[in-house]
Amino acid sequence: MTIFYRLGQKLYVNITNACPCACDFCIRNVTDGVGDASNLWLQREPTIPEIKDAFISRRDLASVDEIVFCGYGEPMERANDVILLCKFFKANSPTLPVRINTNGLVSLIHPDFQLKEIAIVDSISVSLNADTAEEYVRIVNPRFGIKAYAAMLDFVAWAKDYTNVTLTILETLAPERIENCRKIAANLGLPLVVRGIM
């Protein structure tokens, strides 16, 4: 079971394969692993003690510059566990910043989640993915349907009051859609990163 994996100087945390979306472009559609992990598919979700033990036993933390929650699922499917783990990581490696890569749908996944809890996180990267709700549904295929896009934007607007937020889109979007996304990010007062699939 691969809980942690390295990609460059970053240590990624793979705690679930569950996700409310089935994105057309998802990396897990084309490969079983990323970075130094040959297989990120989990037969079961690791427990909190297992994750803590795996972290403590690592010998490469001196060469890590960031811890990132990002595996083959949506980390915020386990939102409360993510917050617990953030506190643990910071207690054990206080100089390492922690980031969550998320689809921003935690308010739909866990309506009772207290958003202020994300203040423990140094930054959040949210997949904007599209410039309209209709396009979002077409390429992201969220199980929540059309309301998912607005929920993601609401999350972004709230989250920026608690932590650093960056929006991301894929470089494969049409140029006019990328430009529209730049405007959306600018209106929210947030940076936009145009990224590759990796």
N, CA, C and O of each residue as an XYZ file, in Angstrom:
792
protein
N       0.846     -1.187      0.000
C       0.000      0.000      0.000
C       0.886      1.243      0.000
O       1.680      1.443      0.919
N       0.750      2.074     -1.027
C       1.552      3.288     -1.126
C       0.801      4.455     -0.494
O      -0.195      4.938     -1.034
N       1.298      4.898      0.660
C       0.703      6.045      1.333
C       1.431      7.317      0.936
O       0.804      8.336      0.644
N       2.760      7.254      0.925
C       3.571      8.413      0.549
C       4.345      8.114     -0.726
O       4.778      6.985     -0.956
N       4.513      9.138     -1.545
C       5.365      9.008     -2.721
C       6.041     10.335     -2.995
O       5.552     11.395     -2.604
N       7.167     10.260     -3.671
C       7.949     11.455     -3.982
C       7.823     11.811     -5.444
O       7.795     10.942     -6.316
N       7.748     13.097     -5.694
C       7.857     13.650     -7.039
C       8.674     14.915     -6.887
O       8.183     15.922     -6.378
N       9.924     14.866     -7.329
C      10.832     15.976     -7.077
C      11.097     16.121     -5.596
O      11.387     15.142     -4.909
N      10.998     17.344     -5.104
C      11.265     17.620     -3.695
C      10.010     17.561     -2.831
O      10.050     17.893     -1.646
N       8.911     17.144     -3.420
C       7.649     17.136     -2.686
C       7.271     15.717     -2.262
O       7.484     14.747     -2.990
N       6.704     15.634     -1.064
C       6.231     14.370     -0.525
C       4.706     14.379     -0.590
O       4.046     15.189      0.061
N       4.163     13.462     -1.385
C       2.718     13.414     -1.601
C       2.078     12.364     -0.700
O       2.674     11.328     -0.405
N       0.853     12.655     -0.271
C       0.117     11.787      0.643
C      -1.096     11.208     -0.085
O      -1.965     11.947     -0.548
N      -1.142      9.896     -0.179
C      -2.187      9.174     -0.909
C      -3.055      8.431      0.110
O      -2.708      7.328      0.532
N      -4.185      9.035      0.508
C      -4.961      8.437      1.599
C      -6.308      7.862      1.171
O      -6.984      7.212      1.967
N      -6.701      8.096     -0.077
C      -7.973      7.550     -0.548
C      -7.977      7.476     -2.069
O      -7.284      8.242     -2.738
N      -8.754      6.558     -2.604
C      -9.009      6.519     -4.050
C     -10.408      7.029     -4.362
O     -10.789      7.127     -5.528
N     -11.174      7.355     -3.326
C     -12.538      7.849     -3.523
C     -12.523      9.257     -4.104
O     -11.680     10.079     -3.744
N     -13.455      9.526     -5.000
C     -13.553     10.854     -5.603
C     -14.967     11.051     -6.136
O     -15.538     10.123     -6.710
N     -15.544     12.239     -5.959
C     -16.891     12.487     -6.467
C     -16.917     12.836     -7.950
O     -17.982     13.081     -8.518
N     -15.749     12.858     -8.569
C     -15.660     13.237     -9.981
C     -15.030     12.105    -10.795
O     -14.368     11.218    -10.258
N     -15.255     12.166    -12.091
C     -14.627     11.233    -13.029
C     -14.103     12.052    -14.202
O     -14.614     11.977    -15.319
N     -13.067     12.835    -13.912
C     -12.541     13.778    -14.898
C     -12.013     13.059    -16.138
O     -11.324     12.044    -16.039
N     -12.346     13.600    -17.293
C     -11.877     13.024    -18.555
C     -10.356     12.949    -18.609
O      -9.795     12.039    -19.219
N      -9.694     13.907    -17.969
C      -8.245     14.058    -18.086
C      -7.480     13.461    -16.907
O      -6.263     13.623    -16.826
N      -8.161     12.781    -15.997
C      -7.510     12.299    -14.775
C      -6.323     11.386    -15.088
O      -6.417     10.483    -15.919
N      -5.221     11.639    -14.412
C      -3.998     10.874    -14.633
C      -4.205      9.392    -14.344
O      -3.539      8.541    -14.934
N      -5.123      9.086    -13.441
C      -5.293      7.675    -13.092
C      -5.976      6.881    -14.202
O      -6.058      5.655    -14.130
N      -6.465      7.575    -15.224
C      -7.017      6.891    -16.390
C      -5.936      6.334    -17.307
O      -6.207      5.492    -18.163
N      -4.705      6.813    -17.120
C      -3.646      6.437    -18.058
C      -2.448      5.739    -17.426
O      -1.643      5.131    -18.131
N      -2.321      5.821    -16.088
C      -1.186      5.168    -15.441
C      -1.555      4.798    -14.017
O      -2.417      5.427    -13.403
N      -0.897      3.773    -13.496
C      -1.176      3.323    -12.135
C      -0.355      4.051    -11.081
O      -0.655      3.980     -9.890
N       0.689      4.757    -11.530
C       1.566      5.403    -10.556
C       2.083      6.743    -11.028
O       1.988      7.094    -12.204
N       2.635      7.483    -10.077
C       3.202      8.804    -10.332
C       4.476      8.930     -9.499
O       4.568      8.356     -8.414
N       5.448      9.671    -10.000
C       6.679      9.873     -9.244
C       7.376      8.552     -8.983
O       7.559      7.746     -9.896
N       7.768      8.329     -7.722
C       8.471      7.086     -7.396
C       7.520      5.963     -6.973
O       7.961      4.924     -6.482
N       6.220      6.174     -7.164
C       5.228      5.147     -6.810
C       4.783      4.407     -8.066
O       4.308      5.019     -9.023
N       4.937      3.113     -8.053
C       4.524      2.317     -9.217
C       3.020      2.064     -9.225
O       2.436      1.800    -10.276
N       2.389      2.145     -8.040
C       0.959      1.859     -7.970
C       0.324      2.645     -6.819
O       0.646      2.421     -5.652
N      -0.577      3.564     -7.162
C      -1.251      4.383     -6.151
C      -2.672      3.900     -5.849
O      -3.407      4.541     -5.099
N      -3.045      2.774     -6.436
C      -4.364      2.219     -6.136
C      -4.331      1.554     -4.763
O      -3.425      0.777     -4.464
N      -5.313      1.861     -3.940
C      -5.392      1.331     -2.588
C      -6.468      0.249     -2.510
O      -7.598      0.460     -2.950
N      -6.117     -0.896     -1.956
C      -7.126     -1.934     -1.734
C      -8.040     -1.559     -0.575
O      -9.185     -2.003     -0.497
N      -7.510     -0.730      0.326
C      -8.297     -0.150      1.411
C      -7.636      1.156      1.814
O      -6.462      1.378      1.516
N      -8.372      2.009      2.480
C      -7.791      3.266      2.925
C      -6.903      3.032      4.149
O      -7.292      2.311      5.068
N      -5.733      3.630      4.164
C      -4.868      3.470      5.339
C      -5.474      4.163      6.559
O      -6.144      5.189      6.441
N      -5.229      3.590      7.714
C      -5.718      4.182      8.957
C      -4.821      5.354      9.355
O      -3.710      5.502      8.846
N      -5.314      6.170     10.261
C      -4.502      7.275     10.767
C      -3.203      6.760     11.403
O      -2.138      7.302     11.107
N      -3.249      5.734     12.263
C      -1.982      5.214     12.816
C      -1.018      4.720     11.739
O       0.191      4.917     11.855
N      -1.538      4.082     10.699
C      -0.671      3.605      9.616
C      -0.013      4.779      8.892
O       1.165      4.716      8.540
N      -0.759      5.822      8.678
C      -0.199      7.001      7.994
C       0.863      7.661      8.863
O       1.929      8.032      8.372
N       0.576      7.807     10.137
C       1.549      8.411     11.055
C       2.823      7.579     11.123
O       3.925      8.125     11.078
N       2.680      6.268     11.232
C       3.850      5.386     11.305
C       4.683      5.480     10.029
O       5.912      5.530     10.086
N       4.012      5.502      8.883
C       4.722      5.589      7.602
C       5.487      6.903      7.490
O       6.578      6.943      6.920
N       4.920      7.971      8.029
C       5.594      9.270      7.993
C       6.808      9.280      8.912
O       7.896      9.699      8.515
N       6.617      8.823     10.125
C       7.706      8.830     11.109
C       8.880      7.978     10.642
O      10.034      8.295     10.932
N       8.591      6.893      9.915
C       9.651      5.978      9.494
C      10.433      6.461      8.273
O      11.425      5.838      7.895
N      10.002      7.560      7.650
C      10.704      8.052      6.459
C      12.062      8.630      6.846
O      12.221      9.228      7.911
N      13.032      8.440      5.961
C      14.386      8.937      6.204
C      14.772     10.037      5.206
O      15.928     10.456      5.154
N      13.799     10.498      4.420
C      14.124     11.471      3.376
C      13.538     12.854      3.644
O      13.555     13.700      2.750
N      13.026     13.108      4.831
C      12.319     14.361      5.086
C      13.222     15.589      4.967
O      12.742     16.689      4.693
N      14.519     15.405      5.170
C      15.444     16.547      5.056
C      15.502     17.085      3.634
O      15.848     18.247      3.421
N      15.163     16.242      2.659
C      15.210     16.674      1.257
C      13.826     17.030      0.708
O      13.668     17.245     -0.494
N      12.837     17.089      1.582
C      11.467     17.427      1.176
C      11.222     18.906      1.437
O      11.597     19.417      2.493
N      10.589     19.611      0.477
C      10.286     21.026      0.719
C       8.799     21.309      0.887
O       8.413     22.449      1.148
N       7.949     20.276      0.739
C       6.510     20.474      0.922
C       5.823     19.113      1.044
O       6.215     18.146      0.390
N       4.804     19.054      1.881
C       3.933     17.883      1.971
C       2.633     18.224      1.260
O       2.025     19.263      1.521
N       2.210     17.338      0.355
C       1.026     17.624     -0.468
C       0.034     16.467     -0.387
O       0.372     15.326     -0.702
N      -1.187     16.770      0.036
C      -2.255     15.768     -0.025
C      -2.747     15.686     -1.464
O      -3.457     16.570     -1.944
N      -2.361     14.616     -2.141
C      -2.741     14.421     -3.538
C      -2.387     12.990     -3.928
O      -1.214     12.646     -4.069
N      -3.408     12.166     -4.099
C      -3.179     10.793     -4.509
C      -4.097     10.428     -5.645
O      -4.332     11.239     -6.541
N      -4.620      9.219     -5.621
C      -5.515      8.780     -6.693
C      -6.982      8.940     -6.297
O      -7.849      8.208     -6.776
N      -7.242      9.892     -5.430
C      -8.598     10.232     -5.039
C      -8.635     11.663     -4.559
O      -7.624     12.364     -4.611
N      -9.783     12.104     -4.092
C      -9.956     13.452     -3.551
C      -9.657     13.423     -2.053
O     -10.404     12.807     -1.293
N      -8.581     14.075     -1.613
C      -8.209     14.007     -0.197
C      -9.329     14.405      0.755
O      -9.462     13.839      1.840
N     -10.141     15.392      0.340
C     -11.178     15.878      1.238
C     -12.374     14.940      1.352
O     -13.349     15.260      2.033
N     -12.309     13.794      0.696
C     -13.243     12.714      1.023
C     -13.020     12.300      2.476
O     -13.932     11.809      3.140
N     -11.797     12.505      2.956
C     -11.442     12.225      4.351
C     -11.064     13.545      5.028
O      -9.983     13.669      5.605
N     -11.949     14.509      4.950
C     -11.636     15.874      5.372
C     -11.148     15.960      6.818
O     -10.128     16.592      7.089
N     -11.856     15.341      7.731
C     -11.455     15.430      9.137
C     -10.116     14.746      9.381
O      -9.318     15.203     10.199
N      -9.875     13.650      8.672
C      -8.585     12.970      8.784
C      -7.460     13.840      8.230
O      -6.362     13.866      8.786
N      -7.728     14.541      7.154
C      -6.725     15.444      6.581
C      -6.319     16.499      7.609
O      -5.133     16.784      7.770
N      -7.285     17.069      8.294
C      -6.983     18.095      9.297
C      -6.163     17.495     10.445
O      -5.195     18.101     10.905
N      -6.553     16.310     10.901
C      -5.787     15.639     11.956
C      -4.347     15.389     11.525
O      -3.412     15.591     12.301
N      -4.178     14.949     10.284
C      -2.841     14.657      9.774
C      -2.019     15.922      9.589
O      -0.813     15.922      9.833
N      -2.661     16.992      9.163
C      -1.944     18.273      9.036
C      -1.355     18.672     10.390
O      -0.200     19.089     10.472
N      -2.141     18.542     11.430
C      -1.661     18.879     12.775
C      -0.499     17.979     13.172
O       0.468     18.432     13.784
N      -0.599     16.705     12.820
C       0.468     15.755     13.130
C       1.750     16.098     12.375
O       2.830     16.134     12.963
N       1.628     16.350     11.070
C       2.803     16.686     10.265
C       3.482     17.937     10.809
O       4.708     17.993     10.909
N       2.685     18.934     11.157
C       3.255     20.192     11.635
C       3.905     20.031     13.013
O       4.887     20.702     13.331
N       3.351     19.143     13.813
C       3.950     18.897     15.122
C       5.287     18.178     14.993
O       6.189     18.387     15.804
N       5.416     17.330     13.971
C       6.620     16.523     13.802
C       7.634     17.126     12.839
O       8.829     16.848     12.946
N       7.175     17.942     11.906
C       8.070     18.613     10.952
C       7.588     20.048     10.757
O       7.059     20.390      9.699
N       7.770     20.886     11.777
C       7.174     22.225     11.772
C       7.637     23.159     10.660
O       6.966     24.147     10.361
N       8.780     22.855     10.044
C       9.261     23.743      8.987
C       8.714     23.382      7.607
O       8.889     24.135      6.649
N       8.049     22.224      7.508
C       7.534     21.791      6.210
C       6.130     22.340      5.970
O       5.221     22.064      6.752
N       5.940     23.116      4.894
C       4.583     23.572      4.575
C       3.723     22.423      4.076
O       4.224     21.459      3.498
N       2.432     22.539      4.306
C       1.475     21.507      3.898
C       0.460     22.117      2.934
O      -0.082     23.196      3.173
N       0.219     21.396      1.837
C      -0.742     21.840      0.827
C      -1.761     20.738      0.586
O      -1.457     19.553      0.723
N      -2.977     21.144      0.225
C      -4.003     20.195     -0.204
C      -4.337     20.487     -1.660
O      -4.675     21.620     -2.004
N      -4.246     19.486     -2.510
C      -4.758     19.579     -3.874
C      -6.175     19.022     -3.852
O      -6.380     17.866     -3.484
N      -7.146     19.828     -4.241
C      -8.538     19.428     -4.084
C      -9.402     19.895     -5.248
O      -9.046     20.819     -5.980
N     -10.549     19.232     -5.402
C     -11.519     19.695     -6.399
C     -12.438     20.761     -5.822
O     -13.263     21.321     -6.543
N     -12.307     21.046     -4.538
C     -13.078     22.121     -3.927
C     -14.528     21.787     -3.635
O     -15.346     22.688     -3.448
N     -14.856     20.505     -3.593
C     -16.257     20.106     -3.407
C     -16.539     19.576     -2.000
O     -17.516     18.855     -1.797
N     -15.698     19.923     -1.035
C     -15.865     19.384      0.311
C     -17.214     19.752      0.910
O     -17.762     18.977      1.693
N     -17.763     20.912      0.566
C     -19.053     21.308      1.151
C     -20.192     20.422      0.670
O     -21.223     20.320      1.334
N     -20.010     19.779     -0.485
C     -21.002     18.824     -0.982
C     -20.711     17.412     -0.475
O     -21.629     16.640     -0.201
N     -19.435     17.088     -0.354
C     -19.046     15.765      0.136
C     -19.380     15.633      1.625
O     -19.945     14.631      2.063
N     -19.019     16.662      2.388
C     -19.232     16.676      3.844
C     -19.867     18.005      4.241
O     -19.153     18.920      4.652
N     -21.163     18.134      4.133
C     -21.833     19.410      4.434
C     -21.560     19.942      5.845
O     -21.669     21.147      6.073
N     -21.211     19.077      6.785
C     -20.973     19.510      8.163
C     -19.525     19.914      8.431
O     -19.195     20.330      9.541
N     -18.657     19.796      7.420
C     -17.244     20.139      7.626
C     -17.107     21.622      7.959
O     -17.688     22.479      7.294
N     -16.330     21.906      8.995
C     -16.104     23.285      9.426
C     -14.956     23.886      8.615
O     -13.795     23.524      8.804
N     -15.289     24.792      7.726
C     -14.295     25.328      6.801
C     -13.114     25.989      7.507
O     -11.992     25.959      7.002
N     -13.362     26.583      8.666
C     -12.275     27.260      9.377
C     -11.133     26.308      9.729
O     -10.021     26.752     10.016
N     -11.405     24.994      9.708
C     -10.370     24.014     10.021
C      -9.201     24.063      9.038
O      -8.085     23.671      9.378
N      -9.452     24.539      7.832
C      -8.366     24.549      6.842
C      -7.324     25.618      7.125
O      -6.330     25.718      6.406
N      -7.535     26.410      8.152
C      -6.530     27.409      8.522
C      -5.207     26.750      8.915
O      -4.161     27.397      8.869
N      -5.238     25.476      9.299
C      -4.020     24.741      9.650
C      -3.143     24.490      8.423
O      -1.944     24.241      8.554
N      -3.739     24.556      7.238
C      -3.036     24.250      5.996
C      -2.345     25.512      5.466
O      -2.903     26.607      5.537
N      -1.148     25.354      4.943
C      -0.416     26.506      4.409
C      -0.973     26.980      3.080
O      -0.976     28.178      2.795
N      -1.447     26.040      2.260
C      -2.001     26.424      0.967
C      -2.930     25.349      0.433
O      -2.856     24.180      0.813
N      -3.806     25.782     -0.460
C      -4.726     24.870     -1.125
C      -4.680     25.161     -2.616
O      -4.724     26.316     -3.039
N      -4.592     24.111     -3.395
C      -4.652     24.218     -4.850
C      -5.980     23.624     -5.298
O      -6.251     22.446     -5.062
N      -6.804     24.439     -5.941
C      -8.143     24.012     -6.338
C      -8.233     23.915     -7.851
O      -7.857     24.843     -8.567
N      -8.731     22.787     -8.330
C      -8.869     22.563     -9.762
C     -10.110     23.295    -10.285
O     -11.239     22.847    -10.086
N      -9.883     24.419    -10.952
C     -10.986     25.173    -11.555
C     -11.549     24.418    -12.757
O     -12.760     24.246    -12.894
N     -10.651     23.980    -13.612
C     -10.952     23.057    -14.717
C     -11.774     23.603    -15.869
O     -11.631     23.121    -16.993
N     -12.630     24.590    -15.636
C     -13.511     25.055    -16.716
C     -13.968     26.476    -16.434
O     -13.878     26.966    -15.308
N     -14.463     27.130    -17.484
C     -14.910     28.517    -17.346
C     -16.425     28.664    -17.228
O     -16.922     29.772    -17.027
N     -17.156     27.569    -17.351
C     -18.609     27.596    -17.174
C     -19.044     26.322    -16.452
O     -18.337     25.314    -16.457
N     -20.209     26.387    -15.837
C     -20.740     25.218    -15.142
C     -20.993     24.069    -16.107
O     -20.749     22.908    -15.777
N     -21.479     24.392    -17.295
C     -21.798     23.363    -18.281
C     -20.540     22.646    -18.749
O     -20.530     21.422    -18.880
N     -19.481     23.405    -19.000
C     -18.224     22.796    -19.429
C     -17.606     21.976    -18.294
O     -17.023     20.916    -18.522
N     -17.742     22.482    -17.086
C     -17.239     21.771    -15.913
C     -17.892     20.394    -15.807
O     -17.205     19.389    -15.624
N     -19.207     20.353    -15.922
C     -19.925     19.078    -15.838
C     -19.505     18.154    -16.973
O     -19.380     16.944    -16.782
N     -19.291     18.719    -18.140
C     -18.947     17.903    -19.307
C     -17.614     17.195    -19.130
O     -17.488     16.024    -19.489
N     -16.615     17.883    -18.583
C     -15.282     17.287    -18.516
C     -14.932     16.701    -17.152
O     -14.060     15.839    -17.051
N     -15.614     17.169    -16.094
C     -15.300     16.706    -14.744
C     -16.249     15.589    -14.290
O     -15.879     14.749    -13.470
N     -17.461     15.589    -14.822
C     -18.445     14.546    -14.498
C     -18.677     14.386    -12.995
O     -18.599     13.273    -12.474
N     -18.964     15.494    -12.287
C     -19.187     15.382    -10.839
C     -20.502     14.675    -10.533
O     -21.498     14.876    -11.227
N     -20.501     13.858     -9.506
C     -21.735     13.150     -9.164
C     -22.813     14.099     -8.640
O     -23.984     13.728     -8.555
N     -22.415     15.320     -8.292
C     -23.370     16.305     -7.781
C     -24.054     17.097     -8.893
O     -24.952     17.895     -8.626
N     -23.632     16.880    -10.132
C     -24.255     17.569    -11.246
C     -23.870     19.031    -11.354
O     -22.791     19.434    -10.921
N     -24.757     19.821    -11.933
C     -24.467     21.199    -12.306
C     -24.134     22.088    -11.119
O     -23.411     23.073    -11.274
N     -24.651     21.759     -9.922
C     -24.403     22.612     -8.754
C     -22.953     22.528     -8.266
O     -22.526     23.337     -7.443
N     -22.206     21.559     -8.769
C     -20.831     21.375     -8.307
C     -19.951     22.579     -8.631
O     -19.100     22.958     -7.826
N     -20.146     23.175     -9.791
C     -19.281     24.292    -10.203
C     -19.432     25.476     -9.250
O     -18.439     26.051     -8.805
N     -20.664     25.833     -8.941
C     -20.905     26.943     -8.013
C     -20.373     26.611     -6.626
O     -19.835     27.481     -5.942
N     -20.521     25.355     -6.206
C     -20.020     24.937     -4.895
C     -18.507     25.068     -4.831
O     -17.957     25.487     -3.813
N     -17.833     24.708     -5.921
C     -16.377     24.836     -5.967
C     -15.965     26.303     -5.878
O     -15.032     26.638     -5.148
N     -16.645     27.175     -6.609
C     -16.310     28.601     -6.569
C     -16.615     29.199     -5.200
O     -15.874     30.059     -4.721
N     -17.691     28.755     -4.571
C     -18.009     29.218     -3.215
C     -16.914     28.797     -2.240
O     -16.488     29.579     -1.389
N     -16.472     27.560     -2.377
C     -15.396     27.066     -1.518
C     -14.150     27.928     -1.653
O     -13.525     28.296     -0.659
N     -13.800     28.242     -2.889
C     -12.629     29.071     -3.148
C     -12.775     30.433     -2.481
O     -11.846     30.924     -1.839
N     -13.943     31.036     -2.638
C     -14.179     32.360     -2.065
C     -14.079     32.333     -0.539
O     -13.574     33.279      0.066
N     -14.561     31.249      0.086
C     -14.473     31.117      1.533
C     -13.059     30.771      1.978
O     -12.546     31.346      2.938
N     -12.436     29.839      1.283
C     -11.135     29.319      1.706
C     -10.059     30.393      1.740
O      -9.156     30.336      2.574
N     -10.142     31.366      0.851
C      -9.079     32.379      0.786
C      -9.047     33.252      2.039
O      -8.077     33.977      2.260
N     -10.095     33.193      2.861
C     -10.086     33.908      4.133
C      -9.280     33.174      5.199
O      -8.956     33.746      6.241
N      -8.954     31.899      4.939
C      -8.286     31.077      5.936
C      -6.883     30.638      5.553
O      -6.056     30.363      6.423
N      -6.607     30.570      4.241
C      -5.305     30.075      3.801
C      -5.005     30.605      2.400
O      -5.825     31.300      1.801
N      -3.836     30.275      1.892
C      -3.452     30.681      0.539
C      -4.089     29.738     -0.475
O      -3.967     28.519     -0.362
N      -4.761     30.305     -1.453
C      -5.476     29.513     -2.444
C      -4.956     29.828     -3.841
O      -4.774     30.990     -4.203
N      -4.722     28.786     -4.611
C      -4.354     28.911     -6.020
C      -5.342     28.101     -6.846
O      -5.703     26.986     -6.472
N      -5.776     28.658     -7.964
C      -6.619     27.934     -8.902
C      -5.743     27.327     -9.985
O      -4.732     27.912    -10.374
N      -6.129     26.152    -10.472
C      -5.376     25.521    -11.552
C      -6.306     25.096    -12.679
O      -7.474     24.773    -12.461
N      -5.758     25.104    -13.881
C      -6.434     24.559    -15.057
C      -5.398     23.837    -15.905
O      -4.195     24.057    -15.762
N      -5.874     22.985    -16.775
C      -4.970     22.261    -17.660
C      -4.612     23.097    -18.882
O      -5.430     23.867    -19.386
N      -3.388     22.935    -19.345
C      -2.917     23.662    -20.510
C      -3.611     23.224    -21.798
O      -3.491     23.889    -22.827
N      -4.333     22.110    -21.743
C      -5.029     21.593    -22.921
C      -6.359     22.297    -23.187
O      -6.989     22.054    -24.216
N      -6.792     23.165    -22.275
C      -8.018     23.916    -22.530
C      -7.831     24.831    -23.738
O      -6.717     25.267    -24.030
N      -8.922     25.114    -24.431
C      -8.868     26.041    -25.564
C      -8.400     27.415    -25.073
O      -8.745     27.825    -23.964
N      -7.620     28.124    -25.891
C      -7.073     29.421    -25.468
C      -8.121     30.390    -24.931
O      -7.866     31.097    -23.957
N      -9.302     30.431    -25.559
C     -10.325     31.363    -25.086
C     -10.859     30.956    -23.718
O     -11.230     31.810    -22.913
N     -10.898     29.648    -23.454
C     -11.348     29.192    -22.139
C     -10.286     29.487    -21.071
O     -10.625     29.831    -19.938
N      -9.024     29.355    -21.424
C      -7.951     29.710    -20.503
C      -8.040     31.184    -20.141
O      -7.872     31.560    -18.981
N      -8.303     32.008    -21.135
C      -8.429     33.445    -20.877
C      -9.622     33.735    -19.979
O      -9.536     34.577    -19.085
N     -10.720     33.055    -20.207
C     -11.891     33.224    -19.341
C     -11.579     32.814    -17.907
O     -12.032     33.449    -16.954
N     -10.799     31.743    -17.766
C     -10.419     31.291    -16.426
C      -9.504     32.305    -15.746
O      -9.575     32.495    -14.531
N      -8.659     32.946    -16.520
C      -7.812     34.002    -15.951
C      -8.674     35.118    -15.376
O      -8.374     35.667    -14.316
N      -9.741     35.443    -16.082
C     -10.650     36.498    -15.612
C     -11.376     36.073    -14.346
O     -11.548     36.872    -13.426
N     -11.802     34.810    -14.298
C     -12.468     34.294    -13.099
C     -11.528     34.397    -11.895
O     -11.921     34.868    -10.828
N     -10.287     33.951    -12.081
C      -9.303     34.012    -11.002
C      -9.042     35.455    -10.575
O      -8.970     35.754     -9.383
N      -8.903     36.337    -11.548
C      -8.647     37.750    -11.244
C      -9.802     38.357    -10.453
O      -9.584     39.125     -9.516
N     -11.021     38.011    -10.831
C     -12.194     38.523    -10.119
C     -12.248     38.038     -8.679
O     -12.784     38.712     -7.800
N     -11.682     36.853     -8.453
C     -11.626     36.304     -7.096
C     -10.382     36.777     -6.334
O     -10.233     36.507     -5.142
N      -9.501     37.481     -7.035
C      -8.273     37.950     -6.415
C      -7.284     36.836     -6.135
O      -6.537     36.884     -5.158
N      -7.283     35.810     -7.019
C      -6.454     34.644     -6.796
C      -5.542     34.362     -7.992
O      -5.881     34.693     -9.128
N      -4.385     33.750     -7.729
C      -3.516     33.350     -8.847
C      -4.085     32.140     -9.587
O      -4.797     31.317     -9.013
N      -3.755     32.055    -10.866
C      -4.143     30.911    -11.694
C      -2.902     30.269    -12.254
O      -2.042     30.952    -12.809
N      -2.797     28.951    -12.114
C      -1.677     28.194    -12.664
C      -2.199     27.335    -13.796
O      -3.134     26.554    -13.618
N      -1.589     27.482    -14.963
C      -1.912     26.628    -16.114
C      -0.890     25.499    -16.102
O       0.311     25.735    -16.242
N      -1.375     24.269    -15.934
C      -0.464     23.151    -15.682
C      -0.649     22.023    -16.679
O      -1.642     21.950    -17.402
N       0.351     21.141    -16.690
C       0.242     19.912    -17.457
C      -0.504     18.873    -16.633
O      -0.892     19.133    -15.494
N      -0.699     17.710    -17.207
C      -1.453     16.662    -16.506
C      -0.675     16.097    -15.327
O      -1.285     15.601    -14.380
N       0.658     16.156    -15.353
C       1.484     15.663    -14.241
C       1.679     16.763    -13.201
O       2.345     16.546    -12.189
